[in-house]
């Protein structure tokens, strides 16, 4: 080999090594921040995935009844018994409709202090089985831990940042794993248990990470649209580009029905002739925080200008979150239709079970039906005049924009709902695998950590330009501005505080 060729080889090897250590340094910073959040997300996400199986085990005497051959009581009779069991100043706000013979009937009330409470009844006898606080039930606490660490808005921003930094961790992790020189595919994709000590932990971390990379990426990208900061801006952008919610559902004014007079059965086939007279009240921007509206009181439900995310619903399809809630005509003499008539009406429209009805709590309130099933193609949102039974608006999956359709499928997969138990198991495997990545990364750091130092991989004095990676980080910071600010902060800290140039073991 000539001297020139040898010099070129040495230079290329040096550049590759410097680039490797630069990537490792950023991978370290991303992992340092993300690891504790990954563990929380993994545990809470796995539990929430199995909500249908876990909740009946936690509250069997409230949720489960013995199926009987006798007919179930009517919804109105059950609602009357639920009202009798609650304080006089409590207001019924939501009725989850489930027809499974072994499930109890639930109604959600808002108490005078703003707290929401579920009351459960035996649908065959009307016996009150007990109550549960909506905000304090196990799965709601788990969900709030998953979304915001029970810390409100600061916790939600932290979780959003953790998700964004996971993208950095995935990208740099793949680059560090990428086979070099004569590495075989088997060596890169199969753990080598013959190794010992830190080398074994490093191999397990790398192999497990590459197998989990695609699932982790899908988790992050499907979860971010539901975040309170970036998700709200992304939703607005998708809507502005006509790729989000149904036309006319965003940024418009709430709908109001015509004066009552139509019989409840005359709604069929009138989807194209629904009254859409605008109310004088403007639509509120989505708060995306329905769990924080409990303090508004019972008379704040179904007010003019409210949007779907303001209503007392456990979950709302992403596409309709900012849809203004229509109002019924203000009729002082007309009698509101009973709940049983609305349930029968919704069944005639093709939705028979597994949905929630938000009950009108004012003279102009409308019945709001939210059907959020496992298959996004079946999602349905209906608004029904409480006096005439006229369908004020019927929003289906086919009305969504392209982005909303993709987000709907992403969230169904993210929650382990789309293809049953297999989807739940897959989500649990990815979640717990990511927790395993956090653990193996922590063990690797612990085994090589120097005393009185953060232990970040050293920064080379002559690192290559790495323009592609820098461009990618800049673009990531532009797409996710909150993350962009933290990227800049980490870069400055790396230069001023942690900018050591001493080598540490790879």
Secondary structure, DSSP 4 states (H G I P E B T S, - for coil): --HHHHHHHHHHHHHHHHHHHHHHHHHHHHHHHHHHHHHHHHHHHHHHHTHHHHHHHHSHHHHB----SSPPPPHHHHHHHHHHHS-TT-EEEEEEE---TTBPEEEEEE-TTS-EEEEEE-TTT--EEEEEETTTSHHHHHHHHHHHTTSHHHHHHHHHHHHHHHHHHHHHHHHHHS--TT--HHHHHS--TT--HHHHHHHHHHHHHHHHHHHHHHHHHHHHTTSSSHHHHHHHHHHHTT-SSPTTSSSSPPEEPPPS-S-GGGGTT-GGG---EEPSSPPPPP---GGG-GGG-GGGTT-TT-BGGGSS-S---GGGTTPBPPB----SSSPPPPHHHHHHHHHHTT--SSEEEEPP-STT-EEEEEE--SSGGG-EEEEEETTT--EEEEEEGGGS-HHHHHHHHHHHHHTT-TTHHHHHHHHHHHHHHHHHHHHHHHHHHHHHPPTTS--PPPPPTT----HHHHHHHHHHHHHSHHHHHHHHHHHHHHHHTS--------
